[in-house]
Amino acid sequence: MSFNLFEKILDPSQIVSGQELESRYHHIWHMDEPLKAICLLMPASTDEVSSIMKICYEHNLPVVVHGGLTNLVGSTETYGNEVVISTERLNSIEEIDDSSRTMTVQSGVILEHIHEAAANNDLLFPLNFGARGSAQIGGIISTNAGGLRVLKYGMTRQLILGLEAVMVDGTIISSMKKIIKDNSAYDVKQLFIGSEGTLGIVTKAILKLEEAPKSRNAAYIGFNNYENVVAFLKYMDSNLAGKLSGFELIWRN
């Protein structure tokens, strides 16, 4: 296909095609396999994502979104007939509000950078897992990731206050709210969290931060049966409420 339509809305440096695709890949475990796609586009704003989607919708072009490429479900694999949208240039932390304890980020911001920005303000974004150095917040939201502190702080779903996304036809849906108590009809953002890109592309989010803990303690505890695990979690909640930021359970038969 001709790239004239995309060249009208993007800088040439934001379009990767032809032999240049050979330096790209669809997953960090398959870095030796060249990316198969019509082209790869790197929008830097929600409006650019919207414009791309309008073109793809009009010309019936399938779209695959690439974030940190750390997924375990093969959702970023392509076959050659797709337009790939990479969120790597949607990488701005737009605001840190230490009063409301929120952070406004674009979807391509890497999780570790979010941790560092929060820590610089004596705050904590609780979500954490092994791929934090490459995973992007957009993919994290789209898969509703859990991580190492899920028992204390909940899934990603519990850590998102506001969201902006682009629908398949290019329509922008925005609910960028900082408030926790929001009973104003439908909570649209929850539809996108965990939807794995099937409803639209997440482009921006407002994250809920916590006060950074002053100290941490770690323990490895073995159990003989599942009932004891449940009982122990109940004991932890009743006796150490507010003190534990996360823990790991080691199962022993």
NUMARVO-288250 format. One record per residue (C-alpha): x, y, z. Coordinates in steps of 0.5 Angstrom, whole numbers, plus 2048, in hexadecimal, padded with zeros to 3 digits. Each point is the difference from the previous one (the first is absolute). Example, Ala and Ser with C-alpha at 12.3 -4.5 7.8 and 13.67 -1.06 7.14 Angstrom:
{east:819 north:7F7 up:810};
{east:802 north:807 up:7FE};
END
This chain:
{east:800 north:800 up:800};
{east:802 north:807 up:7FF};
{east:802 north:804 up:807};
{east:7FE north:807 up:7FD};
{east:7FA north:800 up:805};
{east:804 north:7FE up:806};
{east:806 north:805 up:7FD};
{east:7FA north:806 up:801};
{east:800 north:7FF up:807};
{east:806 north:7FE up:802};
{east:808 north:802 up:800};
{east:804 north:7FB up:7FB};
{east:804 north:7FE up:807};
{east:7F9 north:7FD up:803};
{east:7FF north:7FB up:7FA};
{east:804 north:7FA up:7FF};
{east:7FF north:7FB up:7FA};
{east:804 north:7FC up:7FB};
{east:807 north:7FD up:802};
{east:7FF north:805 up:806};
{east:7FB north:7FB up:803};
{east:806 north:7FB up:801};
{east:803 north:803 up:806};
{east:7F9 north:800 up:803};
{east:7FD north:7FA up:804};
{east:7F9 north:7FE up:803};
{east:802 north:7FD up:806};
{east:807 north:801 up:805};
{east:800 north:7F8 up:7FF};
{east:801 north:800 up:7F9};
{east:804 north:806 up:7FF};
{east:804 north:7FC up:7FA};
{east:7FA north:7FF up:7FC};
{east:7FE north:807 up:7FC};
{east:7FA north:803 up:800};
{east:7FA north:7FE up:7FB};
{east:7FC north:806 up:7FF};
{east:7FE north:805 up:7FB};
{east:803 north:806 up:804};
{east:801 north:802 up:807};
{east:7FE north:807 up:802};
{east:802 north:803 up:806};
{east:7FB north:806 up:802};
{east:802 north:805 up:806};
{east:7F9 north:802 up:802};
{east:7F9 north:7FE up:800};
{east:7FE north:804 up:7FA};
{east:805 north:7FC up:7FC};
{east:7FD north:7F9 up:802};
{east:7F9 north:803 up:7FF};
{east:802 north:802 up:7F9};
{east:804 north:7F9 up:7FE};
{east:7FA north:7FC up:803};
{east:7FB north:804 up:7FB};
{east:804 north:7FF up:7FA};
{east:801 north:7F8 up:802};
{east:7F8 north:800 up:801};
{east:7FF north:803 up:7FA};
{east:804 north:7FC up:7FC};
{east:7FF north:7F9 up:804};
{east:807 north:7FF up:802};
{east:801 north:7FC up:806};
{east:804 north:803 up:806};
{east:804 north:7FD up:805};
{east:803 north:804 up:806};
{east:807 north:7FF up:803};
{east:802 north:803 up:807};
{east:806 north:7FD up:804};
{east:7FF north:7F9 up:7FC};
{east:800 north:7FC up:807};
{east:7FA north:7FD up:7FF};
{east:7FF north:7F8 up:801};
{east:7FA north:7FF up:7FC};
{east:802 north:802 up:7F9};
{east:7FC north:806 up:7FF};
{east:805 north:804 up:7FC};
{east:802 north:7FA up:7FB};
{east:7FF north:803 up:7F8};
{east:7FF north:7FC up:7FA};
{east:802 north:806 up:7FB};
{east:7F9 north:803 up:7FE};
{east:800 north:804 up:806};
{east:801 north:807 up:802};
{east:804 north:800 up:807};
{east:7FF north:806 up:804};
{east:806 north:801 up:805};
{east:7FF north:804 up:806};
{east:807 north:801 up:802};
{east:800 north:807 up:7FE};
{east:7FA north:801 up:805};
{east:805 north:801 up:806};
{east:7FE north:806 up:803};
{east:7FF north:800 up:808};
{east:7FB north:807 up:7FF};
{east:7FF north:801 up:808};
{east:802 north:7FE up:807};
{east:7FB north:803 up:805};
{east:802 north:7FE up:806};
{east:7FA north:803 up:804};
{east:7FB north:7FC up:7FD};
{east:805 north:7FA up:7FF};
{east:7FF north:7FF up:7F9};
{east:805 north:7FF up:7F9};
{east:7FD north:802 up:7F9};
{east:804 north:7FC up:7FB};
{east:800 north:7FE up:7F9};
{east:7FF north:7F9 up:7FE};
{east:807 north:7FF up:7FE};
{east:804 north:801 up:807};
{east:804 north:7FB up:802};
{east:7FE north:7FD up:807};
{east:807 north:801 up:803};
{east:7FF north:807 up:7FE};
{east:7FA north:801 up:804};
{east:803 north:7FD up:806};
{east:806 north:805 up:800};
{east:7FB north:806 up:7FF};
{east:7FC north:7FE up:806};
{east:806 north:7FF up:804};
{east:803 north:806 up:7FF};
{east:7F9 north:803 up:803};
{east:800 north:7FB up:806};
{east:7FB north:7FD up:7FD};
{east:7FE north:7F9 up:7FD};
{east:7FD north:7FD up:7FA};
{east:7FF north:7F9 up:803};
{east:800 north:7FB up:7FA};
{east:806 north:7FD up:7FF};
{east:803 north:7F9 up:7FC};
{east:806 north:7FE up:7FD};
{east:7FF north:803 up:7F9};
{east:7FF north:807 up:803};
{east:806 north:802 up:7FC};
{east:7FD north:800 up:7F9};
{east:7F9 north:7FF up:801};
{east:7FB north:806 up:7FF};
{east:7FB north:802 up:804};
{east:7FB north:800 up:7FA};
{east:801 north:7F8 up:7FF};
{east:800 north:800 up:808};
{east:7F9 north:803 up:800};
{east:7FD north:7FC up:7FA};
{east:802 north:7F9 up:803};
{east:7FE north:803 up:807};
{east:807 north:7FD up:803};
{east:800 north:7FE up:807};
{east:807 north:800 up:802};
{east:804 north:7FE up:807};
{east:7FC north:805 up:804};
{east:7F9 north:7FE up:7FE};
{east:7FE north:7FD up:806};
{east:801 north:807 up:804};
{east:7FE north:805 up:7FA};
{east:7FC north:7FC up:7FB};
{east:800 north:7FF up:7F9};
{east:802 north:806 up:7FB};
{east:7F8 north:801 up:800};
{east:801 north:803 up:807};
{east:805 north:804 up:7FE};
{east:7FD north:804 up:7FA};
{east:7FC north:807 up:802};
{east:800 north:802 up:7F9};
{east:801 north:7FE up:7F9};
{east:800 north:802 up:7F8};
{east:7FF north:7FB up:7FA};
{east:7FF north:800 up:7F9};
{east:7FB north:7FC up:7FD};
{east:800 north:7FC up:7FA};
{east:7FD north:806 up:7FB};
{east:805 north:805 up:803};
{east:7FB north:803 up:805};
{east:803 north:802 up:807};
{east:7FD north:7FE up:806};
{east:803 north:804 up:806};
{east:7FE north:800 up:808};
{east:806 north:803 up:803};
{east:7FE north:800 up:807};
{east:804 north:800 up:806};
{east:7FB north:7FF up:805};
{east:7FF north:7F9 up:804};
{east:7F8 north:801 up:801};
{east:7FD north:801 up:7FA};
{east:7F9 north:7FD up:7FF};
{east:7FE north:804 up:7FA};
{east:7FD north:7FB up:7FC};
{east:804 north:7FB up:7FC};
{east:807 north:7FF up:801};
{east:802 north:7FF up:7F9};
{east:808 north:7FF up:802};
{east:7FF north:7FA up:803};
{east:7FD north:7FD up:7F9};
{east:807 north:801 up:7FD};
{east:804 north:7FE up:806};
{east:802 north:7F8 up:7FF};
{east:7FD north:801 up:7F9};
{east:806 north:7FE up:7FD};
{east:7FF north:805 up:7FA};
{east:7FA north:7FD up:7FD};
{east:7FC north:807 up:802};
{east:805 north:805 up:7FE};
{east:807 north:802 up:802};
{east:802 north:803 up:806};
{east:804 north:807 up:7FF};
{east:800 north:803 up:807};
{east:7FE north:7FF up:807};
{east:800 north:803 up:807};
{east:803 north:7FB up:805};
{east:7FE north:800 up:808};
{east:806 north:800 up:804};
{east:802 north:7FE up:807};
{east:804 north:803 up:806};
{east:807 north:7FD up:7FF};
{east:801 north:7FB up:806};
{east:805 north:802 up:805};
{east:803 north:7F9 up:801};
{east:7FF north:7F9 up:7FD};
{east:800 north:7F9 up:803};
{east:801 north:7F9 up:7FC};
{east:7FE north:7F9 up:802};
{east:800 north:7F9 up:7FD};
{east:7FA north:7FC up:803};
{east:7FF north:7F9 up:7FE};
{east:7F9 north:7FD up:801};
{east:7FD north:7F8 up:7FF};
{east:7F9 north:802 up:7FD};
{east:7FC north:805 up:7FD};
{east:7FC north:801 up:806};
{east:806 north:803 up:804};
{east:802 north:805 up:7FB};
{east:7F9 north:803 up:800};
{east:800 north:800 up:808};
{east:807 north:803 up:7FF};
{east:7FD north:806 up:7FC};
{east:7FB north:801 up:804};
{east:804 north:801 up:806};
{east:805 north:804 up:7FC};
{east:7FA north:805 up:7FF};
{east:7FD north:800 up:807};
{east:807 north:801 up:803};
{east:804 north:804 up:7FB};
{east:7FB north:804 up:7FD};
{east:804 north:806 up:7FC};
{east:807 north:7FD up:802};
{east:801 north:7FB up:7FA};
{east:801 north:803 up:7F9};
{east:801 north:7F9 up:7FD};
{east:803 north:7F9 up:801};
{east:801 north:7F9 up:7FD};
{east:7FD north:7F9 up:802};
{east:805 north:7FA up:7FE};
{east:7FC north:7FA up:800};
{east:802 north:7F9 up:803};
{east:7FD north:7FA up:800};
END
